[in-house]
């Protein structure tokens, strides 16, 4: 652990500080959006979006490497696929509920398959594992700026529309009787989640984004009494998981993103076990 703190203040290792800042900024998104995703039980929708992003990344890499579109950054292809997937999933969920699972699974599979096909045809060597699992140590200052901007936008929207978010998250039928545009809120949540997924894939990768969108919020849910307290607890837990994961990965020479998720998962399982024991004890006493 001491070696990590030494590296953190070492002027020759700015990537260590960038990784910690990325973890701090990402924790805000994981906490706020993860709480809404968890309460509304749309983790599967967020998972489909996160996996469909690979298709956009593969397309952008192929078009750029083949010279069809000069200097096309992968993030633009990822944004395109993410937003389109979010809109399709949102529309189907609202208008054709019985087909929701089929469309989600189709987008999930098609997005990843397209990504693999594009990467296979990309001139040179394109390693999909860099996008599937990510590497927080490669976060750039540009990534930090984009994360900070999305944090500001998410915090503003959460503050400005908190009553509507809380009402639509816990009791959608009641929210509709109060003339709250729950459908618009649902689509906005999916699009904002799509934007976050694209940026956060540089943190833990596409495969693991869904884990960090649910684990900190799920853990905070064991004691939170409101959406606001759940968001706050999830943000704090995300930061703790990130810091401990980065420090552990440095000490053990293991992938940082994977360590963060493993720690988050272990804590969630411990809280789940404790909660189960308490419920069982309560039933026995009754």
C-alpha positions as protocol buffer text, in pm:
chain_id: "A"
residue {
  index: 1
  type: UNK
  ca { x: 0 y: 0 z: 0 }
}
residue {
  index: 2
  type: UNK
  ca { x: 285 y: 238 z: 84 }
}
residue {
  index: 3
  type: UNK
  ca { x: 432 y: 184 z: -263 }
}
residue {
  index: 4
  type: UNK
  ca { x: 106 y: 301 z: -417 }
}
residue {
  index: 5
  type: UNK
  ca { x: 111 y: 629 z: -224 }
}
residue {
  index: 6
  type: UNK
  ca { x: 473 y: 682 z: -326 }
}
residue {
  index: 7
  type: UNK
  ca { x: 382 y: 626 z: -691 }
}
residue {
  index: 8
  type: UNK
  ca { x: 83 y: 857 z: -651 }
}
residue {
  index: 9
  type: UNK
  ca { x: 306 y: 1158 z: -572 }
}
residue {
  index: 10
  type: UNK
  ca { x: 584 y: 1061 z: -813 }
}
residue {
  index: 11
  type: UNK
  ca { x: 605 y: 1336 z: -1082 }
}
residue {
  index: 12
  type: UNK
  ca { x: 719 y: 1080 z: -1340 }
}
residue {
  index: 13
  type: UNK
  ca { x: 398 y: 877 z: -1301 }
}
residue {
  index: 14
  type: UNK
  ca { x: 108 y: 1105 z: -1396 }
}
residue {
  index: 15
  type: UNK
  ca { x: -96 y: 807 z: -1517 }
}
residue {
  index: 16
  type: UNK
  ca { x: -135 y: 693 z: -1154 }
}
residue {
  index: 17
  type: UNK
  ca { x: -294 y: 1026 z: -1059 }
}
residue {
  index: 18
  type: UNK
  ca { x: -506 y: 1025 z: -1375 }
}
residue {
  index: 19
  type: UNK
  ca { x: -635 y: 681 z: -1281 }
}
residue {
  index: 20
  type: UNK
  ca { x: -735 y: 797 z: -933 }
}
residue {
  index: 21
  type: UNK
  ca { x: -906 y: 1108 z: -1072 }
}
residue {
  index: 22
  type: UNK
  ca { x: -1088 y: 891 z: -1327 }
}
residue {
  index: 23
  type: UNK
  ca { x: -1204 y: 670 z: -1043 }
}
residue {
  index: 24
  type: UNK
  ca { x: -1332 y: 971 z: -849 }
}
residue {
  index: 25
  type: UNK
  ca { x: -1520 y: 1113 z: -1147 }
}
residue {
  index: 26
  type: UNK
  ca { x: -1653 y: 771 z: -1247 }
}
residue {
  index: 27
  type: UNK
  ca { x: -1779 y: 711 z: -894 }
}
residue {
  index: 28
  type: UNK
  ca { x: -2024 y: 999 z: -932 }
}
residue {
  index: 29
  type: UNK
  ca { x: -2171 y: 845 z: -1245 }
}
residue {
  index: 30
  type: UNK
  ca { x: -2175 y: 495 z: -1098 }
}
residue {
  index: 31
  type: UNK
  ca { x: -2348 y: 624 z: -787 }
}
residue {
  index: 32
  type: UNK
  ca { x: -2613 y: 844 z: -947 }
}
residue {
  index: 33
  type: UNK
  ca { x: -2699 y: 642 z: -1256 }
}
residue {
  index: 34
  type: UNK
  ca { x: -2640 y: 309 z: -1085 }
}
residue {
  index: 35
  type: UNK
  ca { x: -2896 y: 391 z: -818 }
}
residue {
  index: 36
  type: UNK
  ca { x: -3161 y: 474 z: -1077 }
}
residue {
  index: 37
  type: UNK
  ca { x: -3076 y: 166 z: -1285 }
}
residue {
  index: 38
  type: UNK
  ca { x: -3099 y: -53 z: -974 }
}
residue {
  index: 39
  type: UNK
  ca { x: -3423 y: 94 z: -839 }
}
residue {
  index: 40
  type: UNK
  ca { x: -3596 y: 81 z: -1178 }
}
residue {
  index: 41
  type: UNK
  ca { x: -3456 y: -270 z: -1235 }
}
residue {
  index: 42
  type: UNK
  ca { x: -3324 y: -194 z: -1580 }
}
residue {
  index: 43
  type: UNK
  ca { x: -2976 y: -342 z: -1538 }
}
residue {
  index: 44
  type: UNK
  ca { x: -3046 y: -572 z: -1831 }
}
residue {
  index: 45
  type: UNK
  ca { x: -3119 y: -273 z: -2053 }
}
residue {
  index: 46
  type: UNK
  ca { x: -2797 y: -103 z: -1945 }
}
residue {
  index: 47
  type: UNK
  ca { x: -2610 y: -427 z: -2009 }
}
residue {
  index: 48
  type: UNK
  ca { x: -2743 y: -450 z: -2364 }
}
residue {
  index: 49
  type: UNK
  ca { x: -2635 y: -92 z: -2435 }
}
residue {
  index: 50
  type: UNK
  ca { x: -2287 y: -152 z: -2290 }
}
residue {
  index: 51
  type: UNK
  ca { x: -2231 y: -458 z: -2508 }
}
residue {
  index: 52
  type: UNK
  ca { x: -2377 y: -302 z: -2824 }
}
residue {
  index: 53
  type: UNK
  ca { x: -2110 y: -31 z: -2792 }
}
residue {
  index: 54
  type: UNK
  ca { x: -1846 y: -278 z: -2919 }
}
residue {
  index: 55
  type: UNK
  ca { x: -2011 y: -266 z: -3261 }
}
residue {
  index: 56
  type: UNK
  ca { x: -1956 y: 109 z: -3283 }
}
residue {
  index: 57
  type: UNK
  ca { x: -1597 y: 80 z: -3163 }
}
residue {
  index: 58
  type: UNK
  ca { x: -1520 y: -189 z: -3420 }
}
residue {
  index: 59
  type: UNK
  ca { x: -1687 y: 12 z: -3699 }
}
residue {
  index: 60
  type: UNK
  ca { x: -1489 y: 326 z: -3616 }
}
residue {
  index: 61
  type: UNK
  ca { x: -1158 y: 137 z: -3600 }
}
residue {
  index: 62
  type: UNK
  ca { x: -1229 y: -34 z: -3933 }
}
residue {
  index: 63
  type: UNK
  ca { x: -1332 y: 286 z: -4115 }
}
residue {
  index: 64
  type: UNK
  ca { x: -1031 y: 475 z: -3981 }
}
residue {
  index: 65
  type: UNK
  ca { x: -770 y: 201 z: -4041 }
}
residue {
  index: 66
  type: UNK
  ca { x: -900 y: 124 z: -4391 }
}
residue {
  index: 67
  type: UNK
  ca { x: -889 y: 493 z: -4487 }
}
residue {
  index: 68
  type: UNK
  ca { x: -1262 y: 519 z: -4560 }
}
residue {
  index: 69
  type: UNK
  ca { x: -1301 y: 786 z: -4289 }
}
residue {
  index: 70
  type: UNK
  ca { x: -981 y: 957 z: -4184 }
}
residue {
  index: 71
  type: UNK
  ca { x: -898 y: 978 z: -3812 }
}
residue {
  index: 72
  type: UNK
  ca { x: -1238 y: 858 z: -3691 }
}
residue {
  index: 73
  type: UNK
  ca { x: -1206 y: 813 z: -3313 }
}
residue {
  index: 74
  type: UNK
  ca { x: -1360 y: 496 z: -3166 }
}
residue {
  index: 75
  type: UNK
  ca { x: -1556 y: 702 z: -2915 }
}
residue {
  index: 76
  type: UNK
  ca { x: -1774 y: 851 z: -3192 }
}
residue {
  index: 77
  type: UNK
  ca { x: -1871 y: 508 z: -3322 }
}
residue {
  index: 78
  type: UNK
  ca { x: -1939 y: 396 z: -2966 }
}
residue {
  index: 79
  type: UNK
  ca { x: -2160 y: 700 z: -2901 }
}
residue {
  index: 80
  type: UNK
  ca { x: -2359 y: 636 z: -3218 }
}
residue {
  index: 81
  type: UNK
  ca { x: -2428 y: 271 z: -3136 }
}
residue {
  index: 82
  type: UNK
  ca { x: -2498 y: 346 z: -2770 }
}
residue {
  index: 83
  type: UNK
  ca { x: -2753 y: 621 z: -2833 }
}
residue {
  index: 84
  type: UNK
  ca { x: -2928 y: 429 z: -3114 }
}
residue {
  index: 85
  type: UNK
  ca { x: -2944 y: 119 z: -2892 }
}
residue {
  index: 86
  type: UNK
  ca { x: -3083 y: 323 z: -2601 }
}
residue {
  index: 87
  type: UNK
  ca { x: -3357 y: 474 z: -2819 }
}
residue {
  index: 88
  type: UNK
  ca { x: -3454 y: 137 z: -2969 }
}
residue {
  index: 89
  type: UNK
  ca { x: -3461 y: -35 z: -2629 }
}
residue {
  index: 90
  type: UNK
  ca { x: -3655 y: 252 z: -2475 }
}
residue {
  index: 91
  type: UNK
  ca { x: -3915 y: 256 z: -2754 }
}
residue {
  index: 92
  type: UNK
  ca { x: -3966 y: -121 z: -2741 }
}
residue {
  index: 93
  type: UNK
  ca { x: -3988 y: -120 z: -2361 }
}
residue {
  index: 94
  type: UNK
  ca { x: -4258 y: 146 z: -2370 }
}
residue {
  index: 95
  type: UNK
  ca { x: -4457 y: 34 z: -2675 }
}
residue {
  index: 96
  type: UNK
  ca { x: -4409 y: -343 z: -2699 }
}
residue {
  index: 97
  type: UNK
  ca { x: -4332 y: -477 z: -2353 }
}
residue {
  index: 98
  type: UNK
  ca { x: -4385 y: -838 z: -2457 }
}
residue {
  index: 99
  type: UNK
  ca { x: -4097 y: -813 z: -2707 }
}
residue {
  index: 100
  type: UNK
  ca { x: -3858 y: -638 z: -2469 }
}
residue {
  index: 101
  type: UNK
  ca { x: -3641 y: -938 z: -2377 }
}
residue {
  index: 102
  type: UNK
  ca { x: -3607 y: -1046 z: -2741 }
}
residue {
  index: 103
  type: UNK
  ca { x: -3497 y: -700 z: -2858 }
}
residue {
  index: 104
  type: UNK
  ca { x: -3255 y: -658 z: -2566 }
}
residue {
  index: 105
  type: UNK
  ca { x: -3089 y: -993 z: -2632 }
}
residue {
  index: 106
  type: UNK
  ca { x: -3079 y: -924 z: -3007 }
}
residue {
  index: 107
  type: UNK
  ca { x: -2908 y: -585 z: -2965 }
}
residue {
  index: 108
  type: UNK
  ca { x: -2667 y: -736 z: -2713 }
}
residue {
  index: 109
  type: UNK
  ca { x: -2563 y: -1015 z: -2951 }
}
residue {
  index: 110
  type: UNK
  ca { x: -2571 y: -813 z: -3274 }
}
residue {
  index: 111
  type: UNK
  ca { x: -2365 y: -527 z: -3129 }
}
residue {
  index: 112
  type: UNK
  ca { x: -2088 y: -751 z: -3004 }
}
residue {
  index: 113
  type: UNK
  ca { x: -2091 y: -965 z: -3319 }
}
residue {
  index: 114
  type: UNK
  ca { x: -2063 y: -660 z: -3544 }
}
residue {
  index: 115
  type: UNK
  ca { x: -1772 y: -538 z: -3332 }
}
residue {
  index: 116
  type: UNK
  ca { x: -1589 y: -868 z: -3372 }
}
residue {
  index: 117
  type: UNK
  ca { x: -1651 y: -871 z: -3749 }
}
residue {
  index: 118
  type: UNK
  ca { x: -1530 y: -512 z: -3795 }
}
residue {
  index: 119
  type: UNK
  ca { x: -1221 y: -581 z: -3584 }
}
residue {
  index: 120
  type: UNK
  ca { x: -1149 y: -894 z: -3787 }
}
residue {
  index: 121
  type: UNK
  ca { x: -1146 y: -688 z: -4110 }
}
residue {
  index: 122
  type: UNK
  ca { x: -952 y: -396 z: -3964 }
}
residue {
  index: 123
  type: UNK
  ca { x: -607 y: -365 z: -4128 }
}
residue {
  index: 124
  type: UNK
  ca { x: -327 y: -431 z: -3882 }
}
residue {
  index: 125
  type: UNK
  ca { x: -393 y: -562 z: -3534 }
}
residue {
  index: 126
  type: UNK
  ca { x: -690 y: -454 z: -3324 }
}
residue {
  index: 127
  type: UNK
  ca { x: -719 y: -617 z: -2982 }
}
residue {
  index: 128
  type: UNK
  ca { x: -1082 y: -629 z: -2863 }
}
residue {
  index: 129
  type: UNK
  ca { x: -979 y: -713 z: -2506 }
}
residue {
  index: 130
  type: UNK
  ca { x: -864 y: -353 z: -2459 }
}
residue {
  index: 131
  type: UNK
  ca { x: -1225 y: -244 z: -2501 }
}
residue {
  index: 132
  type: UNK
  ca { x: -1386 y: -544 z: -2334 }
}
residue {
  index: 133
  type: UNK
  ca { x: -1188 y: -513 z: -2011 }
}
residue {
  index: 134
  type: UNK
  ca { x: -1046 y: -159 z: -2024 }
}
residue {
  index: 135
  type: UNK
  ca { x: -741 y: -16 z: -1853 }
}
residue {
  index: 136
  type: UNK
  ca { x: -784 y: 273 z: -1615 }
}
residue {
  index: 137
  type: UNK
  ca { x: -408 y: 336 z: -1621 }
}
residue {
  index: 138
  type: UNK
  ca { x: -442 y: 451 z: -1984 }
}
residue {
  index: 139
  type: UNK
  ca { x: -695 y: 727 z: -1905 }
}
residue {
  index: 140
  type: UNK
  ca { x: -589 y: 1057 z: -2061 }
}
residue {
  index: 141
  type: UNK
  ca { x: -651 y: 1416 z: -1956 }
}
residue {
  index: 142
  type: UNK
  ca { x: -906 y: 1443 z: -2237 }
}
residue {
  index: 143
  type: UNK
  ca { x: -1095 y: 1149 z: -2086 }
}
residue {
  index: 144
  type: UNK
  ca { x: -1094 y: 1325 z: -1750 }
}
residue {
  index: 145
  type: UNK
  ca { x: -1240 y: 1642 z: -1901 }
}
residue {
  index: 146
  type: UNK
  ca { x: -1519 y: 1446 z: -2072 }
}
residue {
  index: 147
  type: UNK
  ca { x: -1595 y: 1257 z: -1751 }
}
residue {
  index: 148
  type: UNK
  ca { x: -1605 y: 1582 z: -1555 }
}
residue {
  index: 149
  type: UNK
  ca { x: -1848 y: 1739 z: -1804 }
}
residue {
  index: 150
  type: UNK
  ca { x: -2077 y: 1436 z: -1790 }
}
residue {
  index: 151
  type: UNK
  ca { x: -2058 y: 1445 z: -1408 }
}
residue {
  index: 152
  type: UNK
  ca { x: -2171 y: 1807 z: -1406 }
}
residue {
  index: 153
  type: UNK
  ca { x: -2457 y: 1732 z: -1644 }
}
residue {
  index: 154
  type: UNK
  ca { x: -2568 y: 1428 z: -1443 }
}
residue {
  index: 155
  type: UNK
  ca { x: -2549 y: 1611 z: -1110 }
}
residue {
  index: 156
  type: UNK
  ca { x: -2750 y: 1903 z: -1249 }
}
residue {
  index: 157
  type: UNK
  ca { x: -3021 y: 1678 z: -1393 }
}
residue {
  index: 158
  type: UNK
  ca { x: -3039 y: 1471 z: -1073 }
}
residue {
  index: 159
  type: UNK
  ca { x: -3078 y: 1790 z: -865 }
}
residue {
  index: 160
  type: UNK
  ca { x: -3320 y: 1962 z: -1102 }
}
residue {
  index: 161
  type: UNK
  ca { x: -3549 y: 1665 z: -1161 }
}
residue {
  index: 162
  type: UNK
  ca { x: -3503 y: 1469 z: -838 }
}
residue {
  index: 163
  type: UNK
  ca { x: -3875 y: 1468 z: -736 }
}
residue {
  index: 164
  type: UNK
  ca { x: -3974 y: 1339 z: -1081 }
}
residue {
  index: 165
  type: UNK
  ca { x: -3696 y: 1079 z: -1077 }
}
residue {
  index: 166
  type: UNK
  ca { x: -3794 y: 952 z: -733 }
}
residue {
  index: 167
  type: UNK
  ca { x: -4163 y: 937 z: -819 }
}
residue {
  index: 168
  type: UNK
  ca { x: -4111 y: 755 z: -1150 }
}
residue {
  index: 169
  type: UNK
  ca { x: -3853 y: 518 z: -997 }
}
residue {
  index: 170
  type: UNK
  ca { x: -4063 y: 394 z: -703 }
}
residue {
  index: 171
  type: UNK
  ca { x: -4422 y: 434 z: -826 }
}
residue {
  index: 172
  type: UNK
  ca { x: -4459 y: 499 z: -1196 }
}
residue {
  index: 173
  type: UNK
  ca { x: -4839 y: 477 z: -1194 }
}
residue {
  index: 174
  type: UNK
  ca { x: -4861 y: 741 z: -921 }
}
residue {
  index: 175
  type: UNK
  ca { x: -4615 y: 960 z: -1112 }
}
residue {
  index: 176
  type: UNK
  ca { x: -4836 y: 943 z: -1421 }
}
residue {
  index: 177
  type: UNK
  ca { x: -5139 y: 1057 z: -1219 }
}
residue {
  index: 178
  type: UNK
  ca { x: -4934 y: 1363 z: -1118 }
}
residue {
  index: 179
  type: UNK
  ca { x: -4875 y: 1443 z: -1488 }
}
residue {
  index: 180
  type: UNK
  ca { x: -4506 y: 1349 z: -1472 }
}
residue {
  index: 181
  type: UNK
  ca { x: -4368 y: 1256 z: -1815 }
}
residue {
  index: 182
  type: UNK
  ca { x: -4241 y: 917 z: -1705 }
}
residue {
  index: 183
  type: UNK
  ca { x: -4181 y: 798 z: -2062 }
}
residue {
  index: 184
  type: UNK
  ca { x: -3959 y: 1095 z: -2140 }
}
residue {
  index: 185
  type: UNK
  ca { x: -3771 y: 1046 z: -1813 }
}
residue {
  index: 186
  type: UNK
  ca { x: -3717 y: 678 z: -1897 }
}
residue {
  index: 187
  type: UNK
  ca { x: -3573 y: 758 z: -2242 }
}
residue {
  index: 188
  type: UNK
  ca { x: -3354 y: 1034 z: -2095 }
}
residue {
  index: 189
  type: UNK
  ca { x: -3219 y: 793 z: -1832 }
}
residue {
  index: 190
  type: UNK
  ca { x: -3131 y: 538 z: -2102 }
}
residue {
  index: 191
  type: UNK
  ca { x: -2957 y: 798 z: -2321 }
}
residue {
  index: 192
  type: UNK
  ca { x: -2761 y: 938 z: -2025 }
}
residue {
  index: 193
  type: UNK
  ca { x: -2666 y: 584 z: -1927 }
}
residue {
  index: 194
  type: UNK
  ca { x: -2553 y: 523 z: -2285 }
}
residue {
  index: 195
  type: UNK
  ca { x: -2327 y: 829 z: -2273 }
}
residue {
  index: 196
  type: UNK
  ca { x: -2184 y: 716 z: -1939 }
}
residue {
  index: 197
  type: UNK
  ca { x: -2122 y: 365 z: -2071 }
}
residue {
  index: 198
  type: UNK
  ca { x: -1917 y: 500 z: -2361 }
}
residue {
  index: 199
  type: UNK
  ca { x: -1692 y: 704 z: -2134 }
}
residue {
  index: 200
  type: UNK
  ca { x: -1673 y: 450 z: -1853 }
}
residue {
  index: 201
  type: UNK
  ca { x: -1564 y: 168 z: -2084 }
}
residue {
  index: 202
  type: UNK
  ca { x: -1214 y: 321 z: -2060 }
}
residue {
  index: 203
  type: UNK
  ca { x: -1234 y: 265 z: -1684 }
}
residue {
  index: 204
  type: UNK
  ca { x: -1336 y: -99 z: -1641 }
}
residue {
  index: 205
  type: UNK
  ca { x: -1425 y: -198 z: -1996 }
}
residue {
  index: 206
  type: UNK
  ca { x: -1756 y: -282 z: -2161 }
}
residue {
  index: 207
  type: UNK
  ca { x: -1797 y: -616 z: -1987 }
}
residue {
  index: 208
  type: UNK
  ca { x: -1751 y: -473 z: -1638 }
}
residue {
  index: 209
  type: UNK
  ca { x: -1940 y: -144 z: -1669 }
}
residue {
  index: 210
  type: UNK
  ca { x: -2267 y: -315 z: -1587 }
}
residue {
  index: 211
  type: UNK
  ca { x: -2116 y: -459 z: -1268 }
}
residue {
  index: 212
  type: UNK
  ca { x: -2014 y: -116 z: -1136 }
}
residue {
  index: 213
  type: UNK
  ca { x: -2351 y: 29 z: -1234 }
}
residue {
  index: 214
  type: UNK
  ca { x: -2523 y: -221 z: -1003 }
}
residue {
  index: 215
  type: UNK
  ca { x: -2287 y: -339 z: -726 }
}
residue {
  index: 216
  type: UNK
  ca { x: -2224 y: -10 z: -537 }
}
residue {
  index: 217
  type: UNK
  ca { x: -2590 y: 92 z: -564 }
}
residue {
  index: 218
  type: UNK
  ca { x: -2703 y: -258 z: -469 }
}
residue {
  index: 219
  type: UNK
  ca { x: -2480 y: -250 z: -161 }
}
residue {
  index: 220
  type: UNK
  ca { x: -2603 y: 96 z: -61 }
}
residue {
  index: 221
  type: UNK
  ca { x: -2959 y: -28 z: -99 }
}
residue {
  index: 222
  type: UNK
  ca { x: -2919 y: -248 z: 210 }
}
residue {
  index: 223
  type: UNK
  ca { x: -2939 y: 58 z: 437 }
}
residue {
  index: 224
  type: UNK
  ca { x: -3060 y: 348 z: 220 }
}
residue {
  index: 225
  type: UNK
  ca { x: -3404 y: 487 z: 305 }
}
residue {
  index: 226
  type: UNK
  ca { x: -3447 y: 708 z: -2 }
}
residue {
  index: 227
  type: UNK
  ca { x: -3316 y: 747 z: -355 }
}
residue {
  index: 228
  type: UNK
  ca { x: -3098 y: 1040 z: -245 }
}
residue {
  index: 229
  type: UNK
  ca { x: -2934 y: 841 z: 35 }
}
residue {
  index: 230
  type: UNK
  ca { x: -2884 y: 550 z: -203 }
}
residue {
  index: 231
  type: UNK
  ca { x: -2714 y: 778 z: -455 }
}
residue {
  index: 232
  type: UNK
  ca { x: -2488 y: 926 z: -186 }
}
residue {
  index: 233
  type: UNK
  ca { x: -2396 y: 586 z: -44 }
}
residue {
  index: 234
  type: UNK
  ca { x: -2333 y: 441 z: -390 }
}
residue {
  index: 235
  type: UNK
  ca { x: -2101 y: 730 z: -481 }
}
residue {
  index: 236
  type: UNK
  ca { x: -1901 y: 684 z: -160 }
}
residue {
  index: 237
  type: UNK
  ca { x: -1882 y: 307 z: -204 }
}
residue {
  index: 238
  type: UNK
  ca { x: -1776 y: 344 z: -568 }
}
residue {
  index: 239
  type: UNK
  ca { x: -1493 y: 573 z: -462 }
}
residue {
  index: 240
  type: UNK
  ca { x: -1382 y: 332 z: -187 }
}
residue {
  index: 241
  type: UNK
  ca { x: -1395 y: 35 z: -424 }
}
residue {
  index: 242
  type: UNK
  ca { x: -1198 y: 227 z: -684 }
}
residue {
  index: 243
  type: UNK
  ca { x: -926 y: 341 z: -446 }
}
residue {
  index: 244
  type: UNK
  ca { x: -887 y: 0 z: -284 }
}
residue {
  index: 245
  type: UNK
  ca { x: -890 y: -171 z: -625 }
}
residue {
  index: 246
  type: UNK
  ca { x: -622 y: 60 z: -764 }
}
residue {
  index: 247
  type: UNK
  ca { x: -401 y: 21 z: -457 }
}
residue {
  index: 248
  type: UNK
  ca { x: -445 y: -358 z: -454 }
}
residue {
  index: 249
  type: UNK
  ca { x: -375 y: -391 z: -824 }
}
residue {
  index: 250
  type: UNK
  ca { x: -56 y: -188 z: -786 }
}
residue {
  index: 251
  type: UNK
  ca { x: 62 y: -401 z: -494 }
}
residue {
  index: 252
  type: UNK
  ca { x: -32 y: -735 z: -652 }
}
residue {
  index: 253
  type: UNK
  ca { x: 51 y: -644 z: -1014 }
}
residue {
  index: 254
  type: UNK
  ca { x: -301 y: -729 z: -1136 }
}
residue {
  index: 255
  type: UNK
  ca { x: -546 y: -553 z: -1375 }
}
residue {
  index: 256
  type: UNK
  ca { x: -693 y: -252 z: -1198 }
}
residue {
  index: 257
  type: UNK
  ca { x: -1046 y: -264 z: -1340 }
}
residue {
  index: 258
  type: UNK
  ca { x: -1089 y: -630 z: -1254 }
}
residue {
  index: 259
  type: UNK
  ca { x: -966 y: -572 z: -898 }
}
residue {
  index: 260
  type: UNK
  ca { x: -1217 y: -290 z: -849 }
}
residue {
  index: 261
  type: UNK
  ca { x: -1507 y: -510 z: -959 }
}
residue {
  index: 262
  type: UNK
  ca { x: -1391 y: -810 z: -754 }
}
residue {
  index: 263
  type: UNK
  ca { x: -1374 y: -597 z: -439 }
}
residue {
  index: 264
  type: UNK
  ca { x: -1715 y: -443 z: -512 }
}
residue {
  index: 265
  type: UNK
  ca { x: -1863 y: -787 z: -572 }
}
residue {
  index: 266
  type: UNK
  ca { x: -1712 y: -931 z: -253 }
}
residue {
  index: 267
  type: UNK
  ca { x: -1853 y: -647 z: -40 }
}
residue {
  index: 268
  type: UNK
  ca { x: -2196 y: -687 z: -201 }
}
residue {
  index: 269
  type: UNK
  ca { x: -2197 y: -1061 z: -130 }
}
residue {
  index: 270
  type: UNK
  ca { x: -2098 y: -1002 z: 234 }
}
residue {
  index: 271
  type: UNK
  ca { x: -2384 y: -753 z: 282 }
}
residue {
  index: 272
  type: UNK
  ca { x: -2622 y: -994 z: 108 }
}
residue {
  index: 273
  type: UNK
  ca { x: -2520 y: -1278 z: 340 }
}
residue {
  index: 274
  type: UNK
  ca { x: -2554 y: -1061 z: 652 }
}
residue {
  index: 275
  type: UNK
  ca { x: -2895 y: -940 z: 537 }
}
residue {
  index: 276
  type: UNK
  ca { x: -3010 y: -1297 z: 471 }
}
residue {
  index: 277
  type: UNK
  ca { x: -2897 y: -1409 z: 818 }
}
residue {
  index: 278
  type: UNK
  ca { x: -3079 y: -1117 z: 979 }
}
residue {
  index: 279
  type: UNK
  ca { x: -3401 y: -1195 z: 793 }
}
residue {
  index: 280
  type: UNK
  ca { x: -3379 y: -1558 z: 889 }
}
residue {
  index: 281
  type: UNK
  ca { x: -3318 y: -1467 z: 1253 }
}
residue {
  index: 282
  type: UNK
  ca { x: -3614 y: -1232 z: 1248 }
}
residue {
  index: 283
  type: UNK
  ca { x: -3844 y: -1506 z: 1113 }
}
residue {
  index: 284
  type: UNK
  ca { x: -3720 y: -1749 z: 1378 }
}
residue {
  index: 285
  type: UNK
  ca { x: -3793 y: -1501 z: 1660 }
}
residue {
  index: 286
  type: UNK
  ca { x: -4140 y: -1438 z: 1520 }
}
